Amino acid sequence: MNKKYGQIINTILIVIGGAIMIYTISGEDSNKYLQILGLVIIMFGLYRATNFWVETKDDEDDNNEEKPEI
């Protein structure tokens, strides 16, 4: 999968989970199952995002590595 699409999917998951959480917290009739679902979606998006950042961090370090002058 393209790196750009993976990052977009992670962001969408976090935003959807946050929207569900805000919706359930702001309403008078808060549904605990929706709150749990929102939290799980946020955590899944964050998990995917951190794995993505760890994978791409190694690539950037290799590109920015200073080469010794001869």
Backbone hydrogen bonds, N-H to C=O, Kabsch-Sander energy under -0.5 kcal/mol:
donor,donor_aa,acceptor,acceptor_aa,energy
6,G,2,N,-1.8
7,Q,3,K,-1.9
8,I,4,K,-1.9
9,I,5,Y,-2.4
10,N,6,G,-2.1
11,T,7,Q,-2.1
12,I,8,I,-2.5
13,L,9,I,-2.4
14,I,10,N,-2.1
15,V,11,T,-2.5
16,I,12,I,-2.7
17,G,13,L,-2.5
18,G,14,I,-2.3
19,A,15,V,-2.5
20,I,16,I,-2.3
21,M,17,G,-2.2
22,I,18,G,-2.7
23,Y,19,A,-2.5
24,T,20,I,-2.4
25,I,21,M,-2.3
26,S,22,I,-2.3
27,G,23,Y,-1.2
30,S,28,E,-1.2
32,K,30,S,-0.7
35,Q,31,N,-1.8
36,I,32,K,-2.3
37,L,33,Y,-2.3
38,G,34,L,-2.7
39,L,35,Q,-2.3
40,V,36,I,-2.6
41,I,37,L,-2.4
42,I,38,G,-2.3
43,M,39,L,-2.6
44,F,40,V,-2.4
45,G,41,I,-2.4
46,L,42,I,-2.5
47,Y,43,M,-2.4
48,R,44,F,-2.4
49,A,45,G,-2.2
50,T,46,L,-2.7
51,N,47,Y,-2.1
52,F,48,R,-2.1
53,W,49,A,-2.6
54,V,50,T,-2.3
55,E,51,N,-2.1
56,T,52,F,-2.2
57,K,53,W,-1.7
58,D,54,V,-1.2
59,D,55,E,-0.8
60,E,56,T,-1.8
61,D,57,K,-2.1
62,D,58,D,-1.7
63,N,59,D,-1.5
64,N,60,E,-2.1
